[in-house]
């Protein structure tokens, strides 16, 4: 097994840019296409004003030959959440964002070349929102408060490379990244050497997904099944109410998108 070289090594928050990282997992190429997709103000200071102008060209090239395309968001995957009181209001607003319509267009691009769309993000309902905003964020602030000044300076934050501090700290946003990484590796294990799958999403998520895939590759190289820290967190995430720990697959048929689900192992 080998790992491909990153096409960029800096933290991928460059305005207007798209970062592409290629990893080799058991002979299958996993390509992470990382691009900003929120308007400025949605997460001020971390997101650019608009999506990169060349995204169709970059994404289209990466989709060529891919068997499965994992997307951070996909409109058909969000329809159920729109029927949930309160949450549905925010989902409706979110679907109007340019970034979400962009992911819908990506799904159509995938269908055109015969690839299926997959979504593995656990954040799909009010229980997830409660866990992240009301439970994990206050708890995480308390953990950071306990650190010394030197430790705080060393810790880059949850939008940076994964830090040892977080290895034993389950939290909602980490679940989105770890479970997506696991879903893609699960998909790769059912593929043939030389085949490709692609993920598209925000750089902050892509960086951590890359971290987790690399950690798994290193673990398997040592003859281990999986890093123990990941195994413990996965158990926690699978038992957390409201975390959708399934891969949702979508294929375009005559009457529209049809889906099927598979548990993330």
Buried (B, 14 or more C-beta within 10 A) or exposed (E): EEBEEBEEEEBBBBEEBBBBBBBBBEEBBBBBBBBBBBBBEEEEEBBBEBBBEEBBEBBEEBBEEBBBBBBBBBBBBBEEBBEBEEBBEBBEEBBEBEBBBBBBBBBEBBBEEEBBBBBBBBBBBBBBBBBBEEEBBEEBEEEEEEEEEEEEEEBEEBBEEBBEBBBEBBBBBBBBBBBBBBBBBBBBEEBEEEBBBBBBBBBBBBBBBBBBBBBBBEBBEEEEEBBEBBEEBBEEBBEBEBBBBBBBBBBBEEEEBEBEEBEBE
